[in-house]
Amino acid sequence: MASFERAPDTGIHVIIVGTGFAGLTAAIECYRKGHSVLVLESFKERLPLGDVISFGPNSGRIFRRWPGMDEELDLITWNTEDLLIKSWKGETLLKQSWGANEKEYGKNYNGHRGNIHEAIFEYAVKIGIDIRLGHKVMDYFETDREAGVVANGERFVADVVLAGDGVRSLGRTIVLGHEDKPKSSGYALYRAWFDATPLKEDPDLSWMFKKGEGLCAWIGPEVHFIAATTKNGRDLSWVCTHLDDADVEESWMAHAPLSNARKYLAGWDPVIHRILDVTPDPLIDWKLVYRDPLPTWISPKKRTALIGDAAHPFLPTSIQGASQAMEDGATLAVCLSRSGKGKIQEALQVFEALRYERVRAAQKTGETTRDTWHKADWAEVKKNPESMKLKREEWLLNFDAEVYAEKNYDATAALLDDPAAGRELNLPKITEISASA
Ligand SMILES: Cc1cc2nc3c(=O)[nH]c(=O)nc-3n(C[C@H](O)[C@H](O)[C@H](O)COP(=O)(O)OP(=O)(O)OC[C@H]3O[C@@H](n4cnc5c(N)ncnc54)[C@H](O)[C@@H]3O)c2cc1C
């Protein structure tokens, strides 16, 4: 691994809860900026959980600041730039290609969550970050001068705590006093990931294996099905979003029989059914859950911040959950460097101000895409198939969280005491900024 450069020691001690992409990015970025880092994770061992996950060019920039990471990710990810969009009957609507238009945004990375997570986790360990598995955080505490957590009966104390403990965050409940009230979004996902060998010779699917990476979406009323070939054409993964009125129990490990997916896809393109014929039974059954936006992500004494899904869960149709979790970590590391050890509370307030509106806007893209696809007027789609394009917003994708935080820290901090400033603070209209802003 190329040598990892750290800024001089800032004397700031950071405790991070959780080793998801929010926690690991915060850890690596804080360490890079010269802060001391301790990471606590409840899992006793690292497990390759999940299936396909996507990182946009906005988080791709963060990976590429970590020497050697891009090369490692190249071995296990793909950088899809084409999407074939079909109707549920199998009729081709359009082929969307974004590579040429988005060269300046930088690279995106898609792959198996377990593989990418392993690469980043191992990277964090190799550069010397103290990660303690088997440490389930059971309590949080803070004073005006410090913050800490309790895990395995031991108290850990630092200048600041970052709770990256995912959608069912205990940090959110204890620190903010918010009872977790997930609500059904009315939708759920089936997911599968498997060896694609039996499909390679299928005349309607062989195109997906030619370059090793094919991506195809079938769209119908209240359901969509997306298939992707991965690992150089060795595997295929698919997700099917459908209406769901079941309860709101959310888990990455819940299962449903394959026959359930067949019910939602009855009458759909026979190609999909050939994919289902070779899909392992059962499927992962993931309920898509809403939570109202939190009024704040930081604790009363401003020494603990929520990051990633703990602060702001995303719908998968935004394709931004992991990227926004990473942007949180990159932003916080800058804010702590700029505040220094004496003004941690200022750092957390600026972090929230810089991130809040951007995250809300990014979350909304998930709803917009889902509704465009699921509630389409098919007579209109026939006249204008382009209306089904996936939105590729420059303000979202061509964005550099580190540069943005560096540029806007001082002006935002100066406005913190101005009661008239409210949430808007200094932010240039968030849907207009890009990496060059
Ligand atoms: C098992 C799993 C599988 C996933 N699979 C996919 C997938 O296939 N595709 C996809 O798009 N997204 C997947 N996700 C979600 C995706 O990783 C996140 O939405 C996104 O990356 C934001 O990450 P995060 O770090 O905020 O949260 P998460 O990735 O959920 O990470 C939270 C971490 O905090 C730990 N934790 C929770 N409570 C405590 C506690 N009290 N003490 C210590 N540690 C704690 C958890 O064990 C976990 O490691 C998965 C998440 C998980 C946990």
The ligand as an SDF file (V2000), in Angstrom:
LIG
                    3D

 53 58  0  0  0  0  0  0  0  0999 V2000
  -25.5080   -5.8370    7.2690 C   0  0  0  0  0  0  0  0  0  0  0  0
  -25.7660   -4.7170    6.2980 C   0  0  0  0  0  0  0  0  0  0  0  0
  -25.9530   -5.0130    4.9290 C   0  0  0  0  0  0  0  0  0  0  0  0
  -26.1950   -3.9630    4.0240 C   0  0  0  0  0  0  0  0  0  0  0  0
  -26.3460   -4.2660    2.6930 N   0  0  0  0  0  0  0  0  0  0  0  0
  -26.5510   -3.2780    1.7900 C   0  0  0  0  0  0  0  0  0  0  0  0
  -26.6730   -3.5560    0.3930 C   0  0  0  0  0  0  0  0  0  0  0  0
  -26.5890   -4.6850   -0.0430 O   0  0  0  0  0  0  0  0  0  0  0  0
  -26.9080   -2.5140   -0.4580 N   0  0  0  0  0  0  0  0  0  0  0  0
  -27.0140   -1.2180   -0.0110 C   0  0  0  0  0  0  0  0  0  0  0  0
  -27.2130   -0.2980   -0.8250 O   0  0  0  0  0  0  0  0  0  0  0  0
  -26.8870   -0.9250    1.3030 N   0  0  0  0  0  0  0  0  0  0  0  0
  -26.6600   -1.9120    2.2190 C   0  0  0  0  0  0  0  0  0  0  0  0
  -26.5470   -1.6210    3.5600 N   0  0  0  0  0  0  0  0  0  0  0  0
  -26.7730   -0.2350    4.0130 C   0  0  0  0  0  0  0  0  0  0  0  0
  -25.6710    0.6670    3.6660 C   0  0  0  0  0  0  0  0  0  0  0  0
  -24.4150    0.1110    3.9960 O   0  0  0  0  0  0  0  0  0  0  0  0
  -25.9270    1.9550    4.4250 C   0  0  0  0  0  0  0  0  0  0  0  0
  -27.2350    2.3920    4.0860 O   0  0  0  0  0  0  0  0  0  0  0  0
  -25.0020    3.0940    4.0370 C   0  0  0  0  0  0  0  0  0  0  0  0
  -23.7590    2.6280    3.6110 O   0  0  0  0  0  0  0  0  0  0  0  0
  -24.8110    4.0430    5.2210 C   0  0  0  0  0  0  0  0  0  0  0  0
  -23.9420    3.4010    6.1480 O   0  0  0  0  0  0  0  0  0  0  0  0
  -23.8910    3.6730    7.6890 P   0  0  0  0  0  0  0  0  0  0  0  0
  -22.4540    3.5200    8.0660 O   0  0  0  0  0  0  0  0  0  0  0  0
  -24.5700    4.9380    8.0620 O   0  0  0  0  0  0  0  0  0  0  0  0
  -24.7490    2.5050    8.3400 O   0  0  0  0  0  0  0  0  0  0  0  0
  -24.5380    0.9350    8.3580 P   0  0  0  0  0  0  0  0  0  0  0  0
  -23.8880    0.4480    7.1310 O   0  0  0  0  0  0  0  0  0  0  0  0
  -25.8610    0.3520    8.7260 O   0  0  0  0  0  0  0  0  0  0  0  0
  -23.4950    0.6850    9.5680 O   0  0  0  0  0  0  0  0  0  0  0  0
  -23.8240    0.8440   10.9330 C   0  0  0  0  0  0  0  0  0  0  0  0
  -22.8250    0.0730   11.7630 C   0  0  0  0  0  0  0  0  0  0  0  0
  -23.0040    0.3760   13.1450 O   0  0  0  0  0  0  0  0  0  0  0  0
  -22.9360   -0.8140   13.8930 C   0  0  0  0  0  0  0  0  0  0  0  0
  -23.6820   -0.6190   15.1480 N   0  0  0  0  0  0  0  0  0  0  0  0
  -25.0280   -0.4730   15.2820 C   0  0  0  0  0  0  0  0  0  0  0  0
  -25.3500   -0.2790   16.5700 N   0  0  0  0  0  0  0  0  0  0  0  0
  -24.1860   -0.2930   17.2790 C   0  0  0  0  0  0  0  0  0  0  0  0
  -23.8660   -0.1360   18.6610 C   0  0  0  0  0  0  0  0  0  0  0  0
  -24.8240    0.0720   19.5800 N   0  0  0  0  0  0  0  0  0  0  0  0
  -22.5640   -0.2050   19.0290 N   0  0  0  0  0  0  0  0  0  0  0  0
  -21.5830   -0.4000   18.1240 C   0  0  0  0  0  0  0  0  0  0  0  0
  -21.8340   -0.5620   16.7840 N   0  0  0  0  0  0  0  0  0  0  0  0
  -23.1190   -0.5050   16.3760 C   0  0  0  0  0  0  0  0  0  0  0  0
  -23.5410   -1.8490   12.9620 C   0  0  0  0  0  0  0  0  0  0  0  0
  -23.1660   -3.1760   13.3280 O   0  0  0  0  0  0  0  0  0  0  0  0
  -22.9680   -1.4370   11.6240 C   0  0  0  0  0  0  0  0  0  0  0  0
  -21.7130   -2.0070   11.3710 O   0  0  0  0  0  0  0  0  0  0  0  0
  -26.2920   -2.6190    4.4950 C   0  0  0  0  0  0  0  0  0  0  0  0
  -26.1050   -2.3290    5.8650 C   0  0  0  0  0  0  0  0  0  0  0  0
  -25.8330   -3.3520    6.7620 C   0  0  0  0  0  0  0  0  0  0  0  0
  -25.6040   -3.0280    8.2330 C   0  0  0  0  0  0  0  0  0  0  0  0
  1  2  1  0
  2  3  1  0
  2 52  2  0
  3  4  2  0
  4  5  1  0
  4 50  1  0
  5  6  2  0
  6  7  1  0
  6 13  1  0
  7  8  2  0
  7  9  1  0
  9 10  1  0
 10 11  2  0
 10 12  1  0
 12 13  2  0
 13 14  1  0
 14 15  1  0
 14 50  1  0
 15 16  1  0
 16 17  1  0
 16 18  1  0
 18 19  1  0
 18 20  1  0
 20 21  1  0
 20 22  1  0
 22 23  1  0
 23 24  1  0
 24 25  2  0
 24 26  1  0
 24 27  1  0
 27 28  1  0
 28 29  2  0
 28 30  1  0
 28 31  1  0
 31 32  1  0
 32 33  1  0
 33 34  1  0
 33 48  1  0
 34 35  1  0
 35 36  1  0
 35 46  1  0
 36 37  1  0
 36 45  1  0
 37 38  2  0
 38 39  1  0
 39 40  1  0
 39 45  2  0
 40 41  1  0
 40 42  2  0
 42 43  1  0
 43 44  2  0
 44 45  1  0
 46 47  1  0
 46 48  1  0
 48 49  1  0
 50 51  2  0
 51 52  1  0
 52 53  1  0
M  END
$$$$
